[in-house]
Amino acid sequence: MRTFKQQIKQILAFLLFIAIFSNYSSVFAETAETKDENAHHSQKSLDWPGVYRGFLPCEDCKGVKATLALNKNNTYILITQYVGKSEREFVEKGKFTSDNERNMVVLTPRDSSTTRQYVVGENMLTQLDNTGNLISGKLAERYILRRTDIKESAPSHSAH
């Protein structure tokens, strides 16, 4: 019964999230179909605007559920939840810059000078440590956010 209530709460939170942000189209990432022809080279080749999700390591909880939307206009929204510690979702908004020589994006929140850095790969972002280096060790693979908004062709419903 408890898990059912948790599932209902998660569904309601998700629906509320969609309802709140459905009127704010600039908050969510634009897809490749809206790509500007004058976009920077790495932005074109890696097609970085999009929605990325992951389950990051956490010292005092089960993990951090993270959803990051990178918008074509160089803004972002990051939603995190500390699973096993709280059901509260934290929302961070800000701007990001891209470093094309290193295939990186750097997130700068509106209300802080603390930045986050990610290496841009094909349909994924790999979080870097505070000094800008790849995180190593047995949990390194858990610092990857995978793109989840990739459009796939709809299945055909032809009658036989």
C-alpha angles and dihedrals in degrees: 000000000000094000090049090056090048091051091050090049091050092049092048091048090050092049090048090050091052092046093051097046100035090089092050103069092167090063094067125062122266118234129238090266090074095049115147113233090223094054118132118272099251090045089057098042096045096031091215103175108101148083119298128190136190146152106238126198119264129194097212103026140042092267144301116268105212132189118182124186116195112196127207090239091063096257125120143191122208121193118191134179126188101224115216092016105060141351090218116116119216117213121203124183129187148116131286137203128208124226103203096186091061097030090239140139121206118205118210115187120221094238102039143046092219109111133199123213129206133182110228116228133165105301093340145079121212114206117228127212123255092275094052098257129127112265111245135193135065094314096049093105090057092065092072123106113202124211111249105175097074110136117231125193113267116248115256118248100202117160118235 
